Amino acid sequence: MQRRQLWALAALVAAFSAPAFSQGKPIKIAHIFSKTGPLEAYGKQTAVGFMMGLDYATGGTMMVAGKKIEVIERDDQGKPDLGKSLLAAAYGDDKVDIAVGPTASPVALAMLPVAEEYKKILLVEPAVADSITGEKWNKYIFRTGRNSSQDAISNAVAMDKAGTSIVTLAQDSAFGRDGVAAFREAIKKGKLVHEEYLPPATTDFTAGAQRIIDKLKGQPGRKVIFIIWAGGNPFKIADMDLKRYGIEIATGGNILPAMTAYKQFPGMEGAAYYYFGMPKNPVNDAMVARHYSQFKSPPDFFTAGGFSAAMAVVAALKKTNGDASADSLIKAMEGMSFDTPKGKMTFRKEDHQAMQSMFHFKIKVDPAFAWGVPELVREIKAEEMQVPIRNKR
């Protein structure tokens, strides 16, 4: 009798313990981004996309391989020192397995050594500077966001034509300078005649615009200002009557509020990371539908980036059967292809940069939209872009 009771008790304990053992320790993810600061709009979109992507990728369970996914959010305010300390606290105090973010390139560059110190994965989204997966890179860094070279090479498709003189207008920051350096390298047929750098928080573009005009107005053939800017409104330079000198403006994609300025430039060409009407695939269809349902508006530029980061995280954890250790994740993620709202991405083994399509567009003015609508000219496939490997691995 006593033995039977012991067996029964053991069976009861096993029954109650089984779910706990099968579920295992939760997988903790820190999302560090600009909840506030100059790039607040970008950060908030990324956060929405990331949580929406986790929900989609896990079929609404927020679990992978029987383990619950927990996300903690931290605000770096766009400050490199704060981002660095937040990441160290997330790895050290909060014991997170993976970190995602940040929004700004200077913050990302400050965070890279922390990932190496703690030997844990940092999935960079959406900071753009080439040096993140270039000279400052280490093996714990992966990036779903596009880099400056991908921006530059795809935009060169629209601008790099013989007889074209180009001036760049960019922020004096890692984002701006890396972007111009990559663009300079990508230009093969046109001529880059001047690089204009202004402080990131510039609101009065008069002096910079005048220097640009002086450099371009005497040039023969087509004359273009290529703008690489995050936040603010550099398109104010159009107030200086650029048409009088035959000068055009070109730029890449941006968030929808910033693209209201594009309405001034019908026919303007460039290349975008994302616009909700361009990619045709089930993941994008699902994200667009979910976003309209939740917010009564289309998903934006960085929403797609956050969603893509979530898809990458879940795909990697499925490959490792829930093992979130850096060694297992690195092995799983190097060369890994995964679905995103943009289409398929693949982490390049050499530098962990996600190879991805970009979208050549031409601006159309449609009264139904508050912004200039980027109509797809063509998808520029990942394999068409010879994106340099810039790390020292």
C-alpha positions, -999 to +999 in steps of 0.1 A: +000+000+000+028+023+010+047+016-022+016+022-043+011+055-026+047+065-033+043+056-069+011+076-071+028+106-055+057+103-079+033+102-108+015+132-095+047+152-091+058+142-126+025+152-141+027+187-125+064+191-133+062+180-169+049+213-184+075+233-165+104+211-177+091+210-213+087+248-214+122+254-200+138+287-192+123+317-211+143+333-239+149+369-229+154+396-256+164+432-249+152+457-275+172+489-271+161+517-293+152+554-294+119+556-276+128+593-273+154+616-290+160+628-325+151+594-341+121+586-319+097+581-349+121+555-363+125+537-330+088+535-323+081+520-357+108+494-352+094+484-318+059+480-333+073+459-361+094+438-338+065+428-315+042+423-345+068+401-362+074+379-331+036+374-329+034+364-366+065+342-366+054+323-335+018+319-347+006+341-319+021+319-291+052+341-283+070+307-279+096+289-298+108+253-292+086+252-261+101+283-246+084+315-239+099+347-255+102+377-231+110+411-244+123+440-224+125+475-239+150+502-231+153+538-243+188+548-254+175+583-263+199+583-292+229+587-269+259+564-275+270+562-238+235+554-226+231+527-252+263+511-242+254+511-205+219+498-212+233+469-233+258+460-206+230+460-180+208+439-202+234+413-207+248+414-171+219+422-148+188+412-168+206+381-182+191+385-217+201+360-243+199+383-273+198+421-279+181+439-308+187+475-318+196+503-318+181+530-340+211+553-345+245+543-360+266+562-333+248+542-306+253+510-324+290+516-328+293+522-290+274+490-283+294+466-305+323+460-281+298+452-253+284+423-273+319+410-277+327+414-240+296+395-229+298+370-258+262+375-267+243+382-299+234+418-309+211+419-339+214+454-353+182+470-366+180+495-381+213+514-377+229+518-411+266+527-410+288+504-430+314+502-401+289+483-380+294+452-402+327+466-414+358+477-395+341+478-361+324+445-365+328+414-343+314+379-346+285+385-322+271+411-345+243+404-371+223+430-390+189+427-406+188+464-415+204+475-447+239+491-446+252+522-463+266+503-492+233+487-500+217+521-499+244+536-520+247+509-547+209+508-552+207+546-554+235+546-579+212+526-602+190+557-605+217+583-607+249+569-621+247+579-657+274+594-680+273+632-681+258+636-646+274+658-620+264+649-584+268+667-550+260+648-518+243+665-488+247+644-457+247+646-419+282+649-403+278+616-385+287+579-390+255+575-409+261+604-432+298+599-438+296+561-443+267+567-467+287+591-488+318+570-488+298+540-501+280+562-526+313+576-538+326+540-543+295+530-562+295+558-587+312+546-619+298+567-648+288+601-633+310+626-615+309+634-578+319+670-577+314+679-540+305+665-506+285+687-482+283+677-445+262+696-420+255+690-383+228+663-378+204+688-361+206+714-389+174+733-395+188+762-416+203+748-448+209+781-466+247+782-463+251+746-473+227+749-501+245+779-515+278+760-515+261+732-533+246+755-559+280+771-565+296+737-571+269+726-595+256+756-615+285+757-639+286+720-646+275+707-680+248+680-684+225+667-657+230+681-622+218+662-591+219+667-553+218+633-536+205+637-500+215+612-472+196+624-441+178+610-411+152+632-395+147+669-401+138+684-435+168+689-458+144+694-487+141+730-477+171+735-500+145+734-528+134+769-516+165+783-532+151+779-567+172+750-578+153+748-611+168+781-622+201+762-623+187+730-637+195+712-605+175+681-594+171+664-560+174+627-555+172+606-523+164+572-509+132+561-492+121+574-458+092+572-434+058+584-446+057+617-427+091+627-442+079+617-477+053+645-477+082+666-489+086+643-519+053+657-533+074+687-544+094+665-567+073+644-591+094+621-611+123+621-586+141+588-586+159+569-559+160+535-542+142+525-511+147+499-484+109+495-481+075+509-490+044+490-481+031+488-517+062+474-533+070+439-521+046+411-532+049+382-508+027+366-480+047+381-451+043+416-464+006+410-470+002+398-435+021+427-419+002+453-440-032+437-430-022+435-393-010+471-393-042+484-409-063+464-385-044+477-355-035+512-364-058+521-394-027+530-414-001+512-435+032+500-419+061+523-424+098+521-434+111+509-400+081+488-391+092+464-418+127+464-403+115+455-368+093+428-383+123+414-403+145+413-371+118+393-353+115+368-382+153+364-381+153+357-343+126+331-345+140+314-375+174+311-357+159+298-325+139+272-344+172+261-360+188+257-326+157+241-310+155+270-286+192+271-277+199+309-273+237+305-266+258+327-289+278+298-302+247+279-313+231+310-328+262+320-347+264+286-362+227+287-371+226+322-384+257+323-406+244+318-442+208+315-429+180+326-452+147+337-437+114+353-449+107+390-443+082+416-455+108+426-481+112+390-493+139+366-485+171+378-467+203+359-461+230+366-435+263+367-453+287+344-435+317+368-437+302+398-419+266+387-409+251+415-430+217+406-443+217+405-481+184+418-494+165+434-522+162+472-526+135+490-546+142+515-574+113+540-574+100+571-591+078+596-572+042+600-583+019+626-568-015+610-559-041+632-542-053+602-522-020+601-503-004+628-480+031+618-492+048+615-526+041+579-537+072+559-546+061+538-576+082+507-582+105+509-612+120+475-604+132+454-576+170+454-573+178+418-562+205+411-536+226+392-561+227+423-584+245+444-558+282+437-552+282+448-516+318+451-503+330+430-474+346+456-452+355+438-420+389+424-411+378+389-403 
